[in-house]
Amino acid sequence: MFKIGDRVQHQTTGITGKVIGYGYRQVNDRYYKTTIKVELLSYFPIKPIAEDLADRWIRQDAKILTLSLPKLKLLSH
C-alpha cells in the first residue's frame, strides 16, 4: 500500500504524481476496492487530482545520482 506523500506512476499511461489520499470504489454489492488520490505532476499553478484503483499505480523510486570524485592527494606544508 502507498503512504501519503509517496511518488507514484500509472502503469499504463506513465503519468506521475504524489499520493494525497485514499478512497474506495464499489465493485458489487459486497466488494470494494481501494483507490488512491494522486496530485498529478503539472507545471501550471492548478494541480489536477486523479482518483484511481491503487493496483494500477506503482511506486516511483527516487533515483539519487552519485558522482565519483577522484581521490585527492594531500600535500603537507
PyMOL CGO cylinders between C-alpha atoms (Angstrom):
from pymol import cmd
from pymol.cgo import CYLINDER

trace = [
    CYLINDER, 0.00, 0.00, 0.00, 1.13, 3.52, -0.66, 0.3, 1, 1, 1, 1, 1, 1,
    CYLINDER, 1.13, 3.52, -0.66, 1.70, 6.15, 2.01, 0.3, 1, 1, 1, 1, 1, 1,
    CYLINDER, 1.70, 6.15, 2.01, 0.67, 9.78, 1.81, 0.3, 1, 1, 1, 1, 1, 1,
    CYLINDER, 0.67, 9.78, 1.81, 3.48, 11.64, 0.05, 0.3, 1, 1, 1, 1, 1, 1,
    CYLINDER, 3.48, 11.64, 0.05, 4.73, 8.65, -2.00, 0.3, 1, 1, 1, 1, 1, 1,
    CYLINDER, 4.73, 8.65, -2.00, 5.65, 9.42, -5.60, 0.3, 1, 1, 1, 1, 1, 1,
    CYLINDER, 5.65, 9.42, -5.60, 3.73, 7.09, -7.92, 0.3, 1, 1, 1, 1, 1, 1,
    CYLINDER, 3.73, 7.09, -7.92, 3.48, 6.34, -11.63, 0.3, 1, 1, 1, 1, 1, 1,
    CYLINDER, 3.48, 6.34, -11.63, 0.47, 4.98, -13.54, 0.3, 1, 1, 1, 1, 1, 1,
    CYLINDER, 0.47, 4.98, -13.54, 1.38, 1.61, -15.07, 0.3, 1, 1, 1, 1, 1, 1,
    CYLINDER, 1.38, 1.61, -15.07, -0.46, 2.22, -18.37, 0.3, 1, 1, 1, 1, 1, 1,
    CYLINDER, -0.46, 2.22, -18.37, -0.10, 5.95, -19.08, 0.3, 1, 1, 1, 1, 1, 1,
    CYLINDER, -0.10, 5.95, -19.08, 3.19, 6.69, -17.30, 0.3, 1, 1, 1, 1, 1, 1,
    CYLINDER, 3.19, 6.69, -17.30, 1.66, 9.77, -15.63, 0.3, 1, 1, 1, 1, 1, 1,
    CYLINDER, 1.66, 9.77, -15.63, 3.35, 10.59, -12.33, 0.3, 1, 1, 1, 1, 1, 1,
    CYLINDER, 3.35, 10.59, -12.33, 2.20, 12.30, -9.17, 0.3, 1, 1, 1, 1, 1, 1,
    CYLINDER, 2.20, 12.30, -9.17, 2.09, 12.30, -5.37, 0.3, 1, 1, 1, 1, 1, 1,
    CYLINDER, 2.09, 12.30, -5.37, -0.36, 10.35, -3.19, 0.3, 1, 1, 1, 1, 1, 1,
    CYLINDER, -0.36, 10.35, -3.19, -2.55, 12.75, -1.21, 0.3, 1, 1, 1, 1, 1, 1,
    CYLINDER, -2.55, 12.75, -1.21, -5.37, 10.50, 0.00, 0.3, 1, 1, 1, 1, 1, 1,
    CYLINDER, -5.37, 10.50, 0.00, -7.35, 7.28, -0.16, 0.3, 1, 1, 1, 1, 1, 1,
    CYLINDER, -7.35, 7.28, -0.16, -10.84, 6.19, -1.14, 0.3, 1, 1, 1, 1, 1, 1,
    CYLINDER, -10.84, 6.19, -1.14, -12.75, 3.18, -2.38, 0.3, 1, 1, 1, 1, 1, 1,
    CYLINDER, -12.75, 3.18, -2.38, -14.74, 2.06, -5.40, 0.3, 1, 1, 1, 1, 1, 1,
    CYLINDER, -14.74, 2.06, -5.40, -17.69, -0.28, -5.08, 0.3, 1, 1, 1, 1, 1, 1,
    CYLINDER, -17.69, -0.28, -5.08, -17.34, -3.22, -7.47, 0.3, 1, 1, 1, 1, 1, 1,
    CYLINDER, -17.34, -3.22, -7.47, -20.56, -5.03, -6.49, 0.3, 1, 1, 1, 1, 1, 1,
    CYLINDER, -20.56, -5.03, -6.49, -22.93, -5.24, -3.50, 0.3, 1, 1, 1, 1, 1, 1,
    CYLINDER, -22.93, -5.24, -3.50, -20.31, -6.74, -1.17, 0.3, 1, 1, 1, 1, 1, 1,
    CYLINDER, -20.31, -6.74, -1.17, -16.96, -5.90, -2.69, 0.3, 1, 1, 1, 1, 1, 1,
    CYLINDER, -16.96, -5.90, -2.69, -14.95, -2.66, -2.57, 0.3, 1, 1, 1, 1, 1, 1,
    CYLINDER, -14.95, -2.66, -2.57, -11.51, -1.88, -3.99, 0.3, 1, 1, 1, 1, 1, 1,
    CYLINDER, -11.51, -1.88, -3.99, -9.09, 0.66, -2.58, 0.3, 1, 1, 1, 1, 1, 1,
    CYLINDER, -9.09, 0.66, -2.58, -8.39, 3.80, -4.58, 0.3, 1, 1, 1, 1, 1, 1,
    CYLINDER, -8.39, 3.80, -4.58, -5.69, 6.42, -4.17, 0.3, 1, 1, 1, 1, 1, 1,
    CYLINDER, -5.69, 6.42, -4.17, -5.99, 10.13, -4.79, 0.3, 1, 1, 1, 1, 1, 1,
    CYLINDER, -5.99, 10.13, -4.79, -2.99, 11.43, -6.71, 0.3, 1, 1, 1, 1, 1, 1,
    CYLINDER, -2.99, 11.43, -6.71, -1.95, 15.02, -7.26, 0.3, 1, 1, 1, 1, 1, 1,
    CYLINDER, -1.95, 15.02, -7.26, -0.64, 14.83, -10.82, 0.3, 1, 1, 1, 1, 1, 1,
    CYLINDER, -0.64, 14.83, -10.82, 2.63, 16.42, -11.84, 0.3, 1, 1, 1, 1, 1, 1,
    CYLINDER, 2.63, 16.42, -11.84, 1.83, 19.72, -13.54, 0.3, 1, 1, 1, 1, 1, 1,
    CYLINDER, 1.83, 19.72, -13.54, 3.75, 22.84, -14.46, 0.3, 1, 1, 1, 1, 1, 1,
    CYLINDER, 3.75, 22.84, -14.46, 0.68, 25.00, -14.01, 0.3, 1, 1, 1, 1, 1, 1,
    CYLINDER, 0.68, 25.00, -14.01, -0.48, 26.65, -10.76, 0.3, 1, 1, 1, 1, 1, 1,
    CYLINDER, -0.48, 26.65, -10.76, -3.57, 24.41, -10.64, 0.3, 1, 1, 1, 1, 1, 1,
    CYLINDER, -3.57, 24.41, -10.64, -2.65, 20.80, -9.80, 0.3, 1, 1, 1, 1, 1, 1,
    CYLINDER, -2.65, 20.80, -9.80, -5.04, 18.20, -11.24, 0.3, 1, 1, 1, 1, 1, 1,
    CYLINDER, -5.04, 18.20, -11.24, -6.08, 15.37, -8.92, 0.3, 1, 1, 1, 1, 1, 1,
    CYLINDER, -6.08, 15.37, -8.92, -6.97, 11.85, -10.07, 0.3, 1, 1, 1, 1, 1, 1,
    CYLINDER, -6.97, 11.85, -10.07, -8.63, 9.06, -8.11, 0.3, 1, 1, 1, 1, 1, 1,
    CYLINDER, -8.63, 9.06, -8.11, -7.95, 5.59, -9.46, 0.3, 1, 1, 1, 1, 1, 1,
    CYLINDER, -7.95, 5.59, -9.46, -7.60, 1.99, -8.31, 0.3, 1, 1, 1, 1, 1, 1,
    CYLINDER, -7.60, 1.99, -8.31, -4.43, 1.57, -6.27, 0.3, 1, 1, 1, 1, 1, 1,
    CYLINDER, -4.43, 1.57, -6.27, -3.35, -1.56, -8.16, 0.3, 1, 1, 1, 1, 1, 1,
    CYLINDER, -3.35, -1.56, -8.16, -2.98, 0.50, -11.36, 0.3, 1, 1, 1, 1, 1, 1,
    CYLINDER, -2.98, 0.50, -11.36, -0.12, 2.52, -9.85, 0.3, 1, 1, 1, 1, 1, 1,
    CYLINDER, -0.12, 2.52, -9.85, 3.45, 1.68, -8.88, 0.3, 1, 1, 1, 1, 1, 1,
    CYLINDER, 3.45, 1.68, -8.88, 5.80, 3.44, -6.50, 0.3, 1, 1, 1, 1, 1, 1,
    CYLINDER, 5.80, 3.44, -6.50, 8.22, 5.69, -8.32, 0.3, 1, 1, 1, 1, 1, 1,
    CYLINDER, 8.22, 5.69, -8.32, 11.54, 5.25, -6.57, 0.3, 1, 1, 1, 1, 1, 1,
    CYLINDER, 11.54, 5.25, -6.57, 13.61, 8.38, -6.29, 0.3, 1, 1, 1, 1, 1, 1,
    CYLINDER, 13.61, 8.38, -6.29, 16.84, 7.79, -8.11, 0.3, 1, 1, 1, 1, 1, 1,
    CYLINDER, 16.84, 7.79, -8.11, 19.77, 9.51, -6.49, 0.3, 1, 1, 1, 1, 1, 1,
    CYLINDER, 19.77, 9.51, -6.49, 22.66, 10.26, -8.76, 0.3, 1, 1, 1, 1, 1, 1,
    CYLINDER, 22.66, 10.26, -8.76, 26.06, 9.99, -7.19, 0.3, 1, 1, 1, 1, 1, 1,
    CYLINDER, 26.06, 9.99, -7.19, 29.26, 11.26, -8.68, 0.3, 1, 1, 1, 1, 1, 1,
    CYLINDER, 29.26, 11.26, -8.68, 32.55, 9.54, -8.23, 0.3, 1, 1, 1, 1, 1, 1,
    CYLINDER, 32.55, 9.54, -8.23, 35.20, 12.11, -7.44, 0.3, 1, 1, 1, 1, 1, 1,
    CYLINDER, 35.20, 12.11, -7.44, 38.87, 11.38, -7.92, 0.3, 1, 1, 1, 1, 1, 1,
    CYLINDER, 38.87, 11.38, -7.92, 40.89, 10.87, -4.75, 0.3, 1, 1, 1, 1, 1, 1,
    CYLINDER, 40.89, 10.87, -4.75, 42.76, 13.97, -3.76, 0.3, 1, 1, 1, 1, 1, 1,
    CYLINDER, 42.76, 13.97, -3.76, 46.38, 13.83, -2.78, 0.3, 1, 1, 1, 1, 1, 1,
    CYLINDER, 46.38, 13.83, -2.78, 47.01, 15.66, 0.48, 0.3, 1, 1, 1, 1, 1, 1,
    CYLINDER, 47.01, 15.66, 0.48, 50.01, 17.92, 0.48, 0.3, 1, 1, 1, 1, 1, 1,
    CYLINDER, 50.01, 17.92, 0.48, 51.87, 18.62, 3.68, 0.3, 1, 1, 1, 1, 1, 1,
    CYLINDER, 51.87, 18.62, 3.68, 53.23, 22.10, 4.28, 0.3, 1, 1, 1, 1, 1, 1,
]
cmd.load_cgo(trace, "trace")
